[in-house]
Amino acid sequence: MSGHASNTPCELCASRKYSLFSDLSEQQVCTISDHKNLISHRKGQILYYEGTNPLGIFCINSGVVKVYKTASNGKEQILHLAQKGDFLGYSALLGEENYSNSAMIVEDAKICFIPKEAFLNTLFNNTPFFKRITKALSHELGVMEEKLTDATQKSIRERLAFTILQLANSYGVDGGENQKIDLILSREEIAGIVGTATESVIRLLSEFKKDNLIELDGKKIIVKDKRGLARLSDFYA
């Protein structure tokens, strides 16, 4: 169940420094703040559905949201996981198109909804902000192209190893030599990120555990050998 939360002013928002709003002028921040609504969402709630019309954008204050597409057989392909500071829905809004994907709350979240007019007025009256949005859209396109390439050229084992590394970098909590991924994802959701069957993920996670690359704590994954996963994923950085 969603509910309105205390509308923290944008200038006082701790997540603002992670967002594309970080460099707005005080006046522009106040304009956004005056028009936005901060809403609390529970895990499992839908933020928006594929095919519906965007009326504004979403800025994540806290929590995690999965952005995904659903195939005709009902299987989900998770495009990415969004967290604090991330914008959602702005590409559809700018393209004057319906949403090309859906978004669901993965971890209880507080999310600001910013109406279309307030967002576009800020965008078109601030050249640096316009450039940042353009750069963000270009980056998203590049990431999608890379995922498409990986899907056709990398094995499921390589893609799963890389996914675990990405999750560890974004949601990892250090614990000495080990790093726990502090985010609960179902095996189906991990399969949706990797782009494979749930059964394959379950089997490979067991193999990774046997090879001492990871440890499993319920649904949470503990990374024990980052270098081993990097070698396995064919990722060098």
N, C-alpha and C positions, 0 to 999 in steps of 0.2 A: 504494500500500500504506500502510495506517495503522499508526501505532506510538505507544506511550506515550512522552511526553516527560517531562522533569524536572518534577515537580508544583510549580511556583512557588506559594508561598502567596498568597492573594488580596490580603493586605495589602501585598505587595511587587510586585504586578502593575502594570506600567506602563500597561496598557490599562484598568485599573479606573476611572480618572478619566473615561473616556468612556462608562462603562456605567451602568446603572440601580443598580448596587451601590455607587456612589461615596459615598453618604451613610449607609451602614449603620454600626452601632456596631461596635466592635472585636470584641465577643463574637459578634455575628451574622456578621461576616466570617469569623471563625475557624470557626464552624459550617459555613458554606458551603465553606470551604477544606478542612476535614477530610473532606468527603464527595465532593468533585469529583474528576474525572480529566481531566488535560490530555493530549490526543492530537494527534499530528502527522498531517496529511492532505496528500496529493499532489493536484496539479491533475487534475481529471477525476473524482475520487472522489465518490460519492454520500454525503451526510451522512444524509439520510432520504428515504423515498419517500412520495409522496401515497397516502393510504388506509391507512397503517400507524398503529399506536397509539403515542402519545408516552409515554415512560417518564421523561421529565425535560426539561430545557431545555438549550440550547447557548449558550455565551457565547464570542464570538470574541476570542481573544488577539491573533492576527495573521493576515494574509491576507484574501482576498475570497471571498465565497460568493454564488452566484446563487440566488435563490428563484424558482421558476417553476412553471407549470402546462403540462401536455402535452395538446393537443387529440387528437381521435380520429384525425386524419390524421398524427399524430406531430410536428406543429409545436409549438415551444415559445413560450409567452408569458412573458417574464421580468417578474416583478412588481416586484422591486427587487434591488439589489446590497447585500449586508451586509458590513460591515468591522469593524475592531477596536472592541470595546466593545459591539457590537450583540448583542441576544438573538434567538434563533431558536426557534420551536416553542412559545412560551409561550401564544399565543392558543388553540391546539388543546388544550394541557394544561388551561388554565383552563376552557375550554368543555366539557371531558370528551368531546372528539371526536377522530376520526382526523385526521391531517394533511390539510389541504385543498390542499397544494402539495408540491413536492419541493425539495430543496436540493442543489446540487453545488458542489464546490470549483473556483473560477475561477483563483485564485492560491494556491500552496502556503500552508497555514494550520495554525495551532495553535489548537485549540478545546477549551474546557472543557465537559465534560458534567456537569450537576448533577442528581442524581436528584430525582424528583418530591417525595418526602417532605421532603427538606432545603429545597427551594425553597418549598414551600407553608408549611412551618413558619415560615420567615423572613417570608414574605408576610403571614401572618395574625397575626404578632406584632409587626409594625412598621407603624403607620398611615401614616407618610410614604412608606414604600416601597410600600405598597398604593396610595396615591394616585398615585405616579409610574408604576406599572404601568398603572393605569386611564387615566392621561393618555396614555401611550404607545399603548395600544390605541385610544383615541379618535383620536389623530393618524394611526395606520395606516389607520383607516376613512376619515378625511378625505382622505388621499393617494389611496386607492383610488377614492373618489368623483371626485376631480379627474382621475385618469387616465381614468376612464370618460367623463367629460365631454369631455376633450381628444380621446379616440378618436372621438367622434361629431361634434365641432365644429371640430377643427383638421385642416389638411391634413397629409399625410405629411411634406412639406417643413418645416412649422412644428414638427411633433413631433420630427423628427430634429435640427433646430437646437437645440431645447430640451434634448434628450437630451445633445447634445455639451456644452452649457453646464453641465448637471448633473454630467457626468463630469469636466469641467475643474475644477469647484468642489470635487469630492470627491477626485480623484486627480491634479490638475494639479501640475506642477512648473514653477516660474517660470524663464524663460530670457530675461530682457529683455522685449521687446515680445511675444514669443511664449510660449505655455504648452503644454508637452507633457503629454498625458494618459498618465500612467505606469501604464497597465493594458492588457494585451493582451486584446482581445475580437475574436472572429471576426466577420465581416460577418453571419453567421447570428445571432450573439448580439445584435449591435446591432439587427438587424431584429426580434429577439424582444422587445427593450426598447421599440422604437418601435411595434411591432404592425403590421408590413407584410412584404412579400416581400423576400428577400435581394437580388434583382435591383434593386429600387427603391432600396435603401440604397446599393448599388454605384454606381448611376447618379447619385444625389444627392450622394454624397461627391465624385464627379468634378466635378460642377457647382459644389459649394462650393469645391473647390480652384481651379477655373477663375475663380471670382469672388473669389479671394484671401481667402476667409474662413478656410480651413484649409490645412494642408500635411499630406502623408501620409509617414510614415516606416515602411515595412513595414505592419504591422497597427496601429501606433500613430498617433494623430491629434495634430497640433500646431495649437492654436487661434491664429490670427493676428489675428482681428478679433472680439472679444467683443461689442462694441456692434452690429456688423453681424448677428451671430447672434441677439442679443437682439431686434433690430428684426424680423428674419425670423421669429422664434419667437413674435412678438406678446407678449413677456414684458418687463415693465417693473418693475424692482426697485431 
